[in-house]
Amino acid sequence: MANIKYIAKLAGVSISTVSRVLNNHPYVSEEKRKKVEKIIEELNFQQNLNAVHLVKGKTLTVGVIIPYIDHPYFQSIVGGIMENAFKHNYSVLCCATNYDQAEELKYLHMLKRKQLDGLIICSHSNNRETIIPYTKYGPIIACERFEPLPCVYTDWYESFLASLDYLIKKGHRNIGYSTGREHSFSSEMRYAAFKAALSKVNQSIQESWIFTDCYTMNDGKRIIKDLQTSKEIPTAILANGDEVAAGMITQAKMMGLKVPAELSIMGVDNQPISEALDLTTLDLNIKEIGEQAFMQFYNGTNKNLKIPFKLVERNTVSTLG
């Protein structure tokens, strides 16, 4: 069976030269590199990656904890992570948990067992006291505000407040919104921003216009169905994602509710579907969050990086007189 020693003998070079070629080391002459690569190809030689990992002390794999693998928000973050990971010869293991604490712990244990070089957490279900101790086994980066971990994040309070201020400037006072898990950090920040925005215009909160556990188009459809049975509906709804907003628009059209004449709808994320639907939304630069999270891991930096957002104004929000 071919091994590095045998390849070195056939190529007439040292074992260390073959090792440098296999590991893409720069300090090898072009002549020797070509000779070694030719023999490797002829022998169809494959490195024993487990042995390489033992020597280097690295797996060249980073784990990414996400709740759902098919959600556009998390897909965009993972896309950013993967783009930079591949540039630096890293593999990415997507670890979908469905917000199950035991499932999340499996991947933290993989870090402990050195099966991963690090973890990037996009969203979590375990508390800080459970997660933080695992940092002694390898770097853990968060794609949300999660001190004391290094993190790359959107400021949920600022971004949601900016969206609400936009709706208020357009003349809306009766405003509803949707969110994900009711007691998550992001949902708590959304509620705080909602309360602050309405208090500035002396508007009371209508709790029945706050919709939780919203992630998909079907959830958006559910919101419109629920509103149709209400005595009074808001003039505007701020969705927690473009996919949820798309469900609202679809169901509103089916039920004869005119958008934006009778109901203004605003999304968040600026996914491709928002352009197709001419949806006013907030661009959170999600892909950049993933890109920067990987670089925090790769460079071993320990800082908090807030990613800016911007309003993308289209045609699903009306101006009230």
WOKADA-V884589 format. One record per residue. RES is the residue in one small letter. SS is DSSP state (helix for helix, strand for strand, loop for the rest). NEAR is the number of other ideal C-beta (glycine too) atoms within 12 Angstrom. D_CENTER is the distance of its C-alpha to the mean C-alpha in Angstrom with 2 decimals. Layout:
res->{RES:RES}
ss->{SS:SS}
near->{NEAR:NEAR}
d_center->{D_CENTER:D_CENTER}
This chain:
res->{m:a:n:i:k:y:i:a:k:l:a:g:v:s:i:s:t:v:s:r:v:l:n:n:h:p:y:v:s:e:e:k:r:k:k:v:e:k:i:i:e:e:l:n:f:q:q:n:l:n:a:v:h:l:v:k:g:k:t:l:t:v:g:v:i:i:p:y:i:d:h:p:y:f:q:s:i:v:g:g:i:m:e:n:a:f:k:h:n:y:s:v:l:c:c:a:t:n:y:d:q:a:e:e:l:k:y:l:h:m:l:k:r:k:q:l:d:g:l:i:i:c:s:h:s:n:n:r:e:t:i:i:p:y:t:k:y:g:p:i:i:a:c:e:r:f:e:p:l:p:c:v:y:t:d:w:y:e:s:f:l:a:s:l:d:y:l:i:k:k:g:h:r:n:i:g:y:s:t:g:r:e:h:s:f:s:s:e:m:r:y:a:a:f:k:a:a:l:s:k:v:n:q:s:i:q:e:s:w:i:f:t:d:c:y:t:m:n:d:g:k:r:i:i:k:d:l:q:t:s:k:e:i:p:t:a:i:l:a:n:g:d:e:v:a:a:g:m:i:t:q:a:k:m:m:g:l:k:v:p:a:e:l:s:i:m:g:v:d:n:q:p:i:s:e:a:l:d:l:t:t:l:d:l:n:i:k:e:i:g:e:q:a:f:m:q:f:y:n:g:t:n:k:n:l:k:i:p:f:k:l:v:e:r:n:t:v:s:t:l:g}
ss->{loop:loop:loop:helix:helix:helix:helix:helix:helix:helix:helix:loop:loop:loop:helix:helix:helix:helix:helix:helix:helix:helix:loop:loop:loop:loop:loop:loop:loop:helix:helix:helix:helix:helix:helix:helix:helix:helix:helix:helix:helix:helix:helix:loop:loop:loop:loop:loop:helix:helix:helix:helix:helix:helix:helix:helix:loop:loop:loop:loop:strand:strand:strand:strand:strand:strand:loop:loop:loop:loop:loop:helix:helix:helix:helix:helix:helix:helix:helix:helix:helix:helix:helix:helix:helix:helix:helix:loop:loop:loop:strand:strand:strand:strand:strand:strand:loop:loop:loop:loop:helix:helix:helix:helix:helix:helix:helix:helix:helix:helix:helix:helix:loop:loop:loop:loop:loop:strand:strand:strand:strand:loop:loop:loop:loop:loop:loop:helix:helix:helix:helix:helix:helix:helix:helix:helix:helix:loop:strand:strand:strand:strand:loop:loop:loop:loop:loop:loop:loop:strand:strand:strand:strand:loop:loop:helix:helix:helix:helix:helix:helix:helix:helix:helix:helix:helix:helix:helix:helix:loop:loop:loop:loop:loop:strand:strand:strand:strand:loop:loop:loop:loop:loop:loop:helix:helix:helix:helix:helix:helix:helix:helix:helix:helix:helix:helix:helix:helix:helix:helix:loop:loop:loop:loop:loop:loop:helix:helix:helix:strand:strand:loop:loop:loop:loop:loop:helix:helix:helix:helix:helix:helix:helix:helix:helix:helix:helix:helix:loop:loop:loop:loop:loop:loop:loop:strand:strand:strand:loop:loop:loop:helix:helix:helix:helix:helix:helix:helix:helix:helix:helix:helix:helix:helix:loop:loop:loop:loop:loop:loop:loop:loop:loop:strand:strand:strand:loop:loop:loop:loop:loop:helix:helix:helix:helix:helix:loop:loop:loop:loop:strand:strand:strand:loop:loop:helix:helix:helix:helix:helix:helix:helix:helix:helix:helix:helix:helix:helix:helix:loop:loop:loop:loop:strand:strand:strand:loop:loop:loop:strand:strand:strand:loop:loop:loop:loop:loop:loop:loop:loop:loop}
near->{11:21:20:32:18:18:33:26:18:20:30:15:28:18:19:18:28:33:26:22:34:29:23:15:16:10:14:24:15:12:15:24:24:16:23:37:24:18:27:27:16:15:21:11:25:17:24:15:17:14:14:19:19:12:16:18:11:25:27:24:29:42:43:45:48:39:34:27:20:17:32:34:40:39:28:34:45:39:28:33:46:26:22:31:31:18:15:23:19:27:23:36:29:31:36:25:29:21:25:18:19:15:21:32:24:24:39:34:23:28:36:22:16:20:26:35:34:43:47:51:47:47:39:40:28:28:16:20:8:19:30:20:20:31:25:12:23:30:31:42:45:40:46:39:31:31:16:16:32:33:34:40:40:42:29:33:27:25:36:37:29:30:46:40:25:30:43:32:20:26:19:34:26:27:40:41:44:44:36:36:23:19:17:26:29:35:28:21:27:40:29:23:33:38:25:22:32:32:17:16:20:10:24:14:25:24:15:19:32:27:36:28:22:39:34:28:29:19:30:39:30:24:45:39:22:25:32:21:13:18:9:13:28:36:34:42:49:50:51:50:43:45:41:45:52:39:35:50:41:29:29:31:21:16:22:13:27:16:35:32:18:23:39:42:52:51:49:47:39:36:33:18:26:33:20:19:33:22:41:36:44:41:32:43:30:38:30:30:43:41:32:35:49:41:30:33:40:27:18:14:19:18:20:23:27:22:31:20:29:19:25:29:25:28:21:37:39:23:19:21:7}
d_center->{44.09:42.74:41.36:40.83:44.45:45.80:43.72:45.01:48.56:48.36:46.84:49.30:46.68:45.60:43.02:40.97:40.95:39.56:36.86:35.95:35.74:33.53:31.12:31.29:33.18:34.58:38.07:39.69:42.23:41.39:44.49:43.60:39.96:41.15:43.79:41.39:38.78:41.62:42.77:39.29:38.94:42.45:41.89:38.44:37.42:34.10:33.07:32.75:29.15:29.81:32.63:30.55:27.99:30.94:32.40:29.30:27.82:24.42:22.68:20.59:17.70:14.48:12.86:9.19:9.32:7.50:9.84:10.14:10.13:11.39:9.30:8.64:5.70:3.80:6.34:5.78:3.09:5.63:8.21:8.19:8.52:11.13:12.94:13.84:14.39:16.89:18.59:19.38:20.51:17.87:16.83:13.50:13.88:11.25:12.25:11.91:13.71:14.18:14.27:17.43:18.47:20.74:18.23:15.87:19.04:19.78:16.99:18.05:21.52:20.58:19.77:23.09:24.92:23.71:22.17:19.02:19.14:16.17:13.04:9.52:8.53:5.20:7.92:11.57:14.95:17.39:18.80:19.04:22.47:21.30:18.35:19.95:22.95:20.95:20.27:23.85:22.98:20.31:17.57:14.60:11.86:9.65:6.50:8.81:12.58:14.12:17.43:19.13:16.18:15.17:11.99:10.05:9.46:10.44:13.86:13.80:17.58:18.31:16.13:17.50:20.92:20.91:20.27:23.04:25.33:25.04:26.10:28.87:30.14:30.40:32.77:30.73:31.57:31.01:27.22:24.97:21.26:18.85:16.17:14.48:16.00:19.09:19.17:15.62:15.27:13.41:16.18:18.81:17.84:17.96:21.34:22.62:21.86:23.46:26.46:26.86:26.69:29.22:31.49:31.96:33.60:35.33:33.51:33.18:30.12:30.51:28.69:29.20:26.95:23.89:22.04:19.78:17.82:16.66:13.85:15.78:18.64:21.11:20.03:20.69:24.01:24.83:24.52:27.05:29.32:29.37:30.23:33.04:34.77:34.58:37.60:35.59:32.27:30.22:30.56:26.81:23.58:20.19:17.49:14.07:12.65:14.51:14.97:16.71:18.68:19.70:21.11:23.02:24.50:25.51:27.21:28.82:30.37:31.69:33.29:34.77:32.76:32.53:29.36:29.61:33.35:33.17:29.51:26.99:23.34:20.42:16.78:13.51:10.80:13.55:12.70:15.77:17.29:17.81:20.10:21.95:22.68:23.53:21.20:21.05:17.51:15.51:13.46:10.66:10.17:6.43:7.27:9.27:6.92:6.03:9.75:11.06:9.52:11.32:14.32:14.59:14.90:17.19:19.38:19.65:19.16:18.94:17.97:15.83:14.42:13.89:12.40:14.84:14.64:17.42:19.27:19.81:23.13:24.34:26.75:25.60:26.71:30.46:32.58:34.88:38.37}
